[in-house]
C-alpha cells in the first residue's frame, strides 16, 4: 500500500511537470503568433503629426454644432459632444481663443499633410507639430465635409512621408495599428484588428468605412491607420460611443478615397463626385418576394429625379440595382460609395433586377449637386373612392403633384381603415404611384389595379411622401 502511494505521488509530480512544460510551450507558441509592433512604430511614427487650432470659440462652437448630426448616439454626435467638453472648460476663455486638438500624417516630403475636416473646421490658425517638436503654421489647401478629409501644407522640405497602402486589400481579422494624440497624449500607439470593411454610417453615404476595434479617442482624429507592412490604409475619423470614449467601435476612411480627394483638392480646391439621381431604399424580405427574388439584396429605385443621369438612361422606378461598375450591391447603402467614385461624365455599367430578370444597362454619370428639400403643402378635399384594401383615395391635384416633384399620375390616400394597407404602413396623405408594378395615373388605373390583385398575394406599392418615395410590401387578404 505504501509503495502504491509513493508511485502515485511520483507519477503525479511527473504529470505536473509535463503539464507545466506543455503550458509553457503553448504560451510561447501563442506569444510567437502575436505581432511585434515595435519595428513598425519605430519606422513610421515620424510621419505622424499633432494638429492644434485656434479660433474664436463661439464661432468654432457654432460651426461644430452645425456639423453635428441630429441623430442621438450617432458616431459624430457623441464624438463632438465629448470633444467640445474636453476643449472648452467653461471659463472666460470661451470669449477669446479656443484650442482644438487632433492628428494627421505627412503624405509628401515637401510638407503636404492629411487630416480630418472636423479637426480644422472653423480654425483661424492651424499649428502642425512634428515628432521632433518643430512647429509650423499650416496653410489649408482644401477640405471636404462629405468625406471628412482636409489637406494642409507646411513650409518644410525633406520630411518623413508615410507610405500609402491599399485598403481594398484589407481582410477582416487583420491586425492594424493607429498612431495619434488621444486627449493630447502625443504619439500614442494603439492596435487591434479589422472588424468589418465597407461599413455605412448614418448620414455618411459616400464613405465605405473600415471598422476596427483599435482604441480611438478624441485627439486621434485625422491620424493614420497602418497595416503590418507599415503602410497607411485609412484615416481614423469616427467612433461610436455612448460616453464619448472608446467602446470598441472605431471607423476609418479608406486611404484610396482619401488620397483621391486630396488630389482633387490640391488640383482644383473642390471634390467632384458621381451622381445617379435616384431615390433608393432597402429590399426587405417581403419586397423581395413581391419582386420574385430568391433573396433580399440590392437597392430598390423608388424615384428617379428629373433632369438627372438616371432620367436620361433606361433605368426605371421599381428596378433593383444589384451591381454597379463591377461592384456588388448587397444593401442600399452599398450603392452611393460606388456611384461617388465615378467621375462626372464617365460611363458606368449597372445590373438591375426587372420583372424577375437581370438586365444590364449603361449610364452616364453626372456630378453630385447640393441637397434639395421637398416642399410641403396642404391639399383640398375632393370626392372619395373606397377600395378593398381598406383605404379611401381621391384624385391628385396639380398643386400637390408639383410640391412632391411628380411629373404625372398618382392618387392621394384620404383615409385608412383596418386592413392590409394599414398593416403595411400606408397612411393618410400618402400618394400612391405604383401598385404591383402597374403605374397609377388616375383613379381609373387604381380601380383596374385592384381588380387584378389575387388573394393572399404579396405585392409592392410605391408611396410618395414629402420626405421622398418609398416602396411598401403588403399582402392582399
C-alpha positions in Angstrom: 0.0 0.0 0.0 2.8 2.4 0.9 4.6 1.6 -2.4 1.5 2.4 -4.4 1.1 5.7 -2.7 4.7 6.6 -3.4 4.4 5.6 -7.0 1.2 7.7 -7.4 3.0 10.7 -5.9 5.9 10.3 -8.2 3.5 9.9 -11.2 1.6 13.0 -10.1 4.7 15.0 -9.8 5.9 13.9 -13.2 2.5 14.7 -14.7 2.5 18.2 -13.2 6.0 18.9 -14.6 4.9 17.6 -18.0 1.7 19.7 -17.9 3.7 22.8 -16.9 6.1 22.2 -19.8 3.2 21.9 -22.2 1.6 25.1 -20.9 4.9 27.0 -21.2 5.3 25.7 -24.8 1.7 26.6 -25.7 2.2 30.1 -24.2 5.4 30.6 -26.1 3.7 29.4 -29.3 0.8 31.8 -28.6 3.1 34.7 -28.0 5.1 33.8 -31.1 2.0 34.2 -33.2 1.2 37.7 -31.9 2.6 40.6 -34.0 5.5 42.7 -32.7 4.7 46.3 -33.5 8.0 47.8 -32.2 9.8 48.0 -35.6 6.6 49.2 -37.3 6.3 52.1 -34.9 10.0 52.9 -35.0 10.0 53.2 -38.8 6.7 55.1 -39.2 6.0 57.3 -36.2 7.9 60.2 -37.6 5.4 60.7 -40.3 2.6 61.3 -37.8 1.9 64.9 -36.7 0.0 66.7 -33.9 -2.5 69.3 -35.0 -3.8 72.2 -32.9 -6.0 75.0 -34.0 -7.1 78.4 -32.7 -10.4 80.2 -33.4 -12.9 82.5 -31.7 -14.5 79.8 -29.6 -18.1 81.0 -30.1 -17.7 80.8 -33.9 -16.0 77.4 -33.6 -18.7 76.1 -31.3 -21.4 77.2 -33.7 -19.6 75.6 -36.7 -19.1 72.3 -34.9 -22.7 72.2 -33.7 -23.9 72.8 -37.2 -21.8 69.9 -38.4 -23.1 67.5 -35.7 -25.9 65.3 -36.9 -29.2 65.3 -35.1 -29.1 61.5 -34.5 -28.8 60.5 -30.9 -25.8 58.3 -30.2 -24.5 58.7 -33.7 -20.7 58.4 -34.1 -20.2 62.1 -34.8 -22.7 63.3 -32.2 -21.1 61.8 -29.2 -17.6 62.3 -30.6 -18.0 66.1 -31.0 -20.0 66.5 -27.7 -17.2 64.9 -25.7 -14.6 66.7 -27.8 -16.1 70.1 -27.0 -16.4 69.3 -23.3 -12.7 68.4 -23.2 -11.6 71.5 -25.2 -13.9 74.2 -23.7 -13.6 74.1 -19.9 -16.4 76.6 -19.3 -14.2 79.6 -18.2 -14.0 83.1 -19.5 -11.5 81.8 -22.1 -14.6 80.8 -24.2 -14.9 84.5 -25.1 -11.5 84.5 -26.7 -9.4 81.8 -28.3 -10.1 78.1 -28.0 -7.6 75.3 -28.8 -8.6 72.2 -30.7 -6.5 69.1 -30.9 -6.2 66.3 -33.4 -3.7 64.3 -35.5 -2.6 64.0 -39.1 0.2 62.5 -41.2 2.7 63.6 -43.8 2.0 62.4 -47.3 4.9 64.1 -49.2 8.4 65.1 -48.3 7.6 68.8 -49.2 5.0 69.2 -46.5 1.6 68.1 -47.5 -0.4 66.7 -44.6 -3.7 64.8 -44.4 -6.2 65.1 -41.6 -9.9 65.2 -40.9 -12.1 68.1 -41.9 -13.7 68.3 -38.4 -10.3 68.7 -36.8 -9.6 72.0 -38.6 -13.1 73.3 -39.4 -13.6 76.8 -38.2 -9.9 77.3 -37.4 -8.3 80.7 -37.7 -4.8 79.3 -37.3 -3.6 75.7 -37.7 -0.4 74.6 -35.9 1.3 71.3 -37.1 3.9 69.9 -34.6 6.3 67.2 -35.8 7.8 64.3 -33.8 10.9 66.3 -33.1 8.8 69.2 -31.7 9.3 71.5 -34.6 6.1 73.6 -35.2 4.7 75.1 -38.4 1.7 77.3 -39.1 -0.1 75.3 -41.8 -2.0 76.5 -44.9 -5.3 75.0 -45.6 -5.2 73.7 -49.2 -8.7 72.3 -49.2 -11.3 70.4 -47.2 -14.3 68.2 -47.9 -17.1 67.9 -45.3 -18.8 65.0 -47.0 -15.8 62.7 -46.7 -14.3 64.5 -43.6 -10.9 64.9 -45.3 -8.7 68.0 -45.3 -5.3 68.8 -46.9 -2.7 71.1 -45.2 0.6 72.4 -46.3 3.6 73.3 -44.2 6.7 75.1 -45.4 9.3 72.4 -44.9 11.4 70.0 -47.0 12.8 66.6 -46.6 10.1 65.4 -44.3 9.4 61.7 -43.5 6.3 60.9 -45.6 4.1 57.9 -44.8 3.9 55.0 -47.2 0.4 54.7 -48.8 -1.1 51.2 -48.9 -4.3 49.7 -50.3 -7.3 49.5 -48.0 -9.0 47.4 -50.7 -6.7 44.5 -49.8 -7.6 44.6 -46.0 -9.2 41.4 -44.7 -11.5 41.1 -41.7 -9.4 39.9 -38.7 -6.2 41.5 -40.0 -4.0 43.4 -37.4 -3.9 47.2 -37.8 -2.3 50.0 -35.7 -3.1 53.6 -35.1 -0.8 56.5 -34.0 -2.2 59.7 -32.8 -2.7 62.1 -29.9 -5.8 61.0 -27.9 -6.7 63.6 -25.3 -3.5 65.4 -26.1 -1.1 62.5 -25.3 1.2 62.9 -28.3 2.2 59.9 -30.5 0.2 57.2 -28.6 0.1 53.8 -30.2 -2.9 51.5 -30.2 -3.6 48.3 -32.0 -6.4 45.9 -32.9 -8.0 44.1 -35.8 -10.2 45.0 -38.7 -13.8 44.3 -37.6 -15.5 45.0 -41.0 -15.0 46.8 -44.3 -17.4 48.8 -46.4 -19.3 49.9 -43.4 -22.0 52.5 -43.9 -22.8 55.0 -41.1 -25.8 57.3 -40.6 -25.7 60.4 -42.8 -22.3 59.2 -44.2 -23.5 57.9 -47.6 -20.3 58.3 -49.6 -17.7 56.7 -47.4 -17.3 52.9 -47.1 -15.7 53.0 -43.6 -13.2 50.5 -42.3 -14.4 49.3 -38.9 -11.8 48.3 -36.3 -11.5 47.7 -32.6 -8.4 49.8 -32.3 -8.7 52.2 -29.4 -9.6 55.6 -30.9 -10.4 58.6 -28.7 -10.8 62.4 -29.2 -7.4 63.6 -30.5 -6.9 60.5 -32.6 -9.0 62.0 -35.4 -7.0 62.5 -38.6 -4.3 60.1 -37.6 -3.2 57.2 -39.8 -4.2 53.6 -39.6 -1.3 51.3 -40.5 -1.2 47.7 -41.7 1.5 45.3 -40.6 3.7 46.4 -43.6 3.8 49.9 -42.2 1.5 51.3 -44.9 -1.3 53.7 -44.2 -4.6 52.1 -45.1 -7.0 54.6 -43.5 -7.6 57.9 -41.7 -9.1 57.5 -38.2 -12.2 59.5 -38.3 -15.1 58.4 -36.1 -16.0 56.4 -33.0 -19.4 55.0 -31.9 -19.8 55.8 -28.3 -22.5 56.4 -25.6 -19.9 58.1 -23.3 -17.6 60.0 -25.7 -14.8 57.5 -25.1 -13.7 54.3 -26.8 -16.1 51.4 -26.8 -14.6 49.1 -29.3 -16.1 50.6 -32.5 -13.8 52.8 -34.5 -14.1 53.9 -38.1 -11.5 54.9 -40.6 -11.7 56.5 -44.1 -10.2 54.2 -46.8 -6.9 55.6 -47.9 -7.6 55.3 -51.6 -10.6 57.5 -51.2 -8.7 60.0 -49.0 -5.8 60.2 -51.5 -8.2 60.7 -54.4 -10.0 63.5 -52.6 -6.7 65.1 -51.6 -5.5 65.1 -55.2 -8.7 66.8 -56.3 -8.4 69.4 -53.5 -4.8 70.1 -54.5 -5.7 70.4 -58.2 -9.0 72.3 -58.1 -9.8 73.1 -54.5 -13.1 71.1 -54.7 -14.2 67.5 -54.9 -16.3 66.1 -57.8 -18.5 63.0 -57.0 -20.6 60.9 -59.3 -24.3 61.2 -59.2 -27.0 58.9 -60.5 -30.1 60.8 -59.5 -32.3 58.1 -57.9 -34.0 57.7 -54.5 -33.4 54.2 -53.2 -34.5 52.0 -50.3 -33.6 48.7 -48.7 -35.1 45.5 -50.2 -36.9 43.7 -47.4 -37.8 40.0 -47.4 -41.4 41.0 -48.2 -40.4 43.3 -51.1 -38.0 40.6 -52.4 -40.9 38.1 -52.6 -43.1 40.6 -54.3 -40.4 41.2 -57.0 -39.8 37.4 -57.4 -36.4 37.5 -55.9 -35.0 34.5 -54.1 -33.1 36.6 -51.5 -33.4 40.2 -50.3 -30.5 42.3 -51.7 -29.8 45.3 -53.8 -31.0 48.9 -53.9 -34.7 49.4 -54.9 -35.3 52.6 -57.0 -38.4 54.3 -55.6 -37.9 57.5 -57.6 -35.9 58.9 -60.5 -35.2 62.6 -60.1 -36.0 64.8 -63.1 -33.1 66.1 -65.3 -30.8 63.5 -63.7 -28.4 61.0 -65.2 -30.9 58.2 -64.3 -33.7 60.1 -66.1 -31.7 60.2 -69.2 -31.0 56.4 -69.0 -33.0 53.2 -69.3 -33.4 52.9 -65.5 -37.0 52.6 -64.2 -38.8 53.0 -60.9 -39.0 49.5 -59.4 -35.6 48.4 -60.8 -33.5 46.8 -58.1 -29.8 47.7 -58.6 -27.7 44.6 -57.7 -24.4 45.6 -59.4 -22.6 48.8 -60.3 -19.4 49.1 -62.3 -18.4 45.5 -61.3 -19.2 46.1 -57.6 -21.8 44.0 -55.8 -24.7 46.0 -54.3 -25.7 44.0 -51.2 -27.6 46.7 -49.4 -29.0 50.1 -50.5 -26.1 51.7 -48.5 -23.6 49.9 -50.8 -24.6 51.9 -53.8 -23.7 55.6 -53.0 -20.0 55.0 -52.4 -19.8 53.1 -55.7 -21.5 55.9 -57.6 -19.5 58.6 -55.9 -16.2 57.1 -57.1 -17.1 57.6 -60.7 -16.1 61.0 -62.1 -18.8 63.1 -63.7 -19.1 62.3 -67.4 -17.9 58.8 -67.0 -20.0 55.8 -68.1 -20.9 53.1 -65.6 -22.4 49.6 -66.1 -25.5 48.9 -63.9 -27.0 45.5 -63.3 -30.7 45.5 -62.2 -33.5 43.1 -61.5 -36.5 44.0 -63.5 -39.6 41.7 -63.7 -37.6 38.9 -62.1 -34.9 39.0 -64.7 -31.4 40.5 -64.6 -30.9 43.4 -67.1 -27.6 45.1 -67.9 -27.6 48.9 -68.6 -25.1 51.7 -69.3 -25.5 55.1 -67.5 -23.5 58.3 -68.0 -22.8 59.6 -64.5 -23.3 63.2 -63.6 -21.8 65.4 -60.8 -23.4 65.3 -57.4 -25.2 68.6 -56.7 -26.2 70.1 -53.3 -29.0 68.6 -51.3 -32.6 69.6 -52.3 -35.5 69.9 -50.0 -39.0 68.8 -50.9 -41.7 71.4 -50.4 -44.8 70.6 -48.4 -48.3 72.0 -48.9 -51.8 71.3 -47.9 -54.5 69.8 -50.1 -58.2 70.4 -50.6 -60.6 67.5 -50.1 -62.4 66.0 -53.1 -64.8 63.2 -53.6 -63.6 59.9 -52.1 -63.4 56.4 -53.6 -63.2 53.3 -51.5 -61.4 50.0 -52.4 -60.9 46.5 -51.0 -57.5 47.2 -49.3 -59.2 49.3 -46.6 -58.2 52.7 -47.9 -60.1 55.6 -49.4 -58.5 57.6 -52.2 -59.0 60.8 -54.2 -57.5 62.3 -57.3 -54.2 64.2 -57.0 -54.4 67.9 -57.8 -51.6 69.7 -59.6 -50.5 71.7 -56.5 -49.7 68.6 -54.5 -48.1 66.9 -57.5 -45.8 69.9 -58.0 -44.9 70.1 -54.3 -43.9 66.4 -54.4 -41.9 66.9 -57.7 -44.1 64.3 -59.5 -44.2 64.6 -63.3 -47.6 62.9 -63.6 -50.0 60.4 -62.1 -50.8 59.4 -58.5 -53.7 59.2 -56.2 -54.0 60.5 -52.6 -54.9 58.3 -49.7 -57.6 60.2 -47.8 -58.5 57.6 -45.2 -57.0 54.3 -43.9 -59.1 51.7 -42.0 -58.1 48.3 -40.6 -56.7 46.1 -43.4 -53.7 45.2 -45.5 -52.8 48.8 -46.3 -52.7 49.9 -42.6 -50.6 46.8 -41.7 -48.1 47.7 -44.4 -47.7 51.2 -43.0 -49.7 53.2 -45.6 -51.2 56.3 -44.0 -53.4 59.3 -44.8 -51.8 61.8 -47.1 -49.6 59.2 -48.9 -49.6 59.4 -52.7 -49.8 56.0 -54.5 -48.0 56.0 -57.8 -47.4 52.3 -58.5 -49.2 49.1 -57.4 -47.8 45.6 -58.2 -45.6 47.1 -61.0 -48.6 48.9 -62.5 -48.3 52.7 -62.8 -51.2 54.6 -61.2 -52.0 57.7 -63.3 -55.6 58.1 -62.1 -58.4 56.7 -60.0 -59.4 54.5 -63.0 -55.9 53.0 -63.0 -56.2 52.4 -59.3 -59.5 50.6 -59.8 -58.0 48.5 -62.6 -55.1 47.5 -60.4 -57.4 46.5 -57.6 -59.3 44.1 -59.9 -56.2 42.4 -61.0 -55.0 41.5 -57.4 -55.1 37.9 -56.3 -56.0 36.9 -52.8 -53.1 36.1 -50.4 -50.6 37.6 -52.9 -47.7 39.7 -51.8 -47.4 43.0 -53.8 -45.3 46.1 -53.7 -46.8 49.6 -53.5 -44.8 52.8 -54.3 -45.8 55.6 -51.9 -44.7 59.2 -52.4 -44.3 61.3 -49.2 -42.8 64.8 -48.6 -39.6 63.1 -47.3 -39.4 61.1 -50.6 -40.7 57.9 -52.2 -40.8 54.5 -50.6 -41.9 51.0 -51.6 -44.1 49.1 -49.1 -45.0 45.5 -49.2 -48.4 44.2 -48.3 -50.4 41.0 -48.5 -53.8 41.0 -50.2 -56.4 39.4 -48.0 
